[in-house]
Amino acid sequence: MTDRADGLRFALARRLAIDRRALAAFRVALALVVLVDIARRVPDAGAFYTDAGVLPRSVLATLYPSYAAVSLHALSGGLWFQFCLFALAALAAVALLVGYRTRLAAVVSLLLLVSVQLRNPLVLNSGDVLLRRLLFWGAFLPLGSHWAVDAGGDTGADTTDSVVGFATAGLLAQVVVVYATNAVVKLRADVWLRGDAVRYAFQLDHFTVFLGDVVAGWTPALRLAAWGWLALLVCSPLLVGLTGRARAAFVGLFAAMHAGMLVTMQLGVFPLVSLAGLVPLLPGRFWDRLEARAALPRHVPEVPRTPLAERVPALASGARGVAALCLAALVVVNAIGLGLVAAPAGTPEQVRERSWDMFAPSPPLATWWLQAPATLTSGERVDAVTGAPFDASRPPEVAAVHGNERWRKFFADARRDPRLRESLAQSLCARWNRTHDSGMRAVALWLATERTALDGPETVERERLGTYRCRSA
């Protein structure tokens, strides 16, 4: 009985262990994604994070009072303050990148990321949520023990070549949970089983970019992509269940799918974060081969190899306890989100709805865009979003009208909330009137919707959302 228990512990530890070189590469990947995230936020800092933008602190306090109370970015409505915090976040990300004071850099990066996300939760998507989750688990792990300034150049100083514990289990579980819960939700819709889901997704002109417009008409290939992606999601627990070459090959399939998303759809940092999350799953054999080909410093443990179950890192008992509780919470929260477990009374709706339902149970069935015709004091009509003369016809590239995924997300929220529409309209007015002699007097917001018809003509419907007089005229 003891031998069987030891065998099970060894098998479990082998699958939950993460190579230290994988942790180092994960650290670098996370830091690069954080830097990309910061760089993408900076151009819209005035619009999204200041009192002159689309979500002033007064509106934030009305919609999300608890967020406004804890976000560092909500301490000031000035643009200079936001740039100072962005600079601090970039500094922490660079420290994480090179592995200097790694744990502190990870914690500071996490706190500043959460802060900016709470300052404007209306522009977030699943990639933002996953990024902060991965940073959270990374803060528990020795990310700086290899290929880092903290390692002091002594690549043989560690007594083990891998790490295993509650924190590694939490990190790997987080990655698998995203795929597995998404699979459960997708299986509830016939559109994925028919193979039409990816075809519908590539008809969404407010999402497709780059190669997305090229492959949108490749019906047989898109059917195969839908079935292939669904099969990968259903089998995603094998990311942990497999070992060695089989695991590396399976990780490669997921990585290829995310690379495809990156060059076809406007999804923000989601594909990049997902690729970073796959790095810890790569087995030691992969890193052995990489070191041999790239002539990287070889990590050789100083003590004889022992069963992984006997090489659990000496984490502080408090940190282990927190990691264990968070691992349990991860499982319970996602079970509640899927409806597999009844939510206790008083559970917030955000917890009830957390099921990683990207394009699930089915993709949206319509392309939409916001139109904002504005009247100037000169009598001209312009598009308040783009600044060009207003044209009511369908734009050739809807994704270009929205600008990026954060604007698309805010416009989507504004469709449903009149308070956000008022805030958006006044921000558009103020932006124009700061830089033009002919003032903007009023902005009308319209929602244009084009229902997807896979094999037939598509028509555009328009709905008036409201007209707003400019207070800054």
Secondary structure by P-SEA (a helix, b strand, c coil): caaaaaaaaaaaaaaacccaaaaaaaaaaaaaaaaaaaaaacccccccccccccccaaaaaaacaaaaacccccccccaaaaaaaaaaaaaaaaaaaaccaaaaaaaaaaaaaaaaaaaccccccaaaaaaaaaaaaaaacccccccccccccccccccccccccaaaaaaaaaaaaaaaaaaaaaaacccccccaaaaaaaaccccccccccccccaaaaaaaaaaaaaaaaaacccccccccaaaaaaaaaaaaaaaaaaacccccaaaaaaaaaacccccaaaaaaaaaaaccbbbbbcccccccccccccccaaaaaaaaaaaaaaaaaaaaaacccccccccccccccccccccccccccbbbbbbbbbbcccccccccccccccccccccccccccccaaaaaaaaaaaccaaaaaaaaaaaaaaaaacccccccbbbbbbbbbbbbccbbbbbbbbbccccccccc
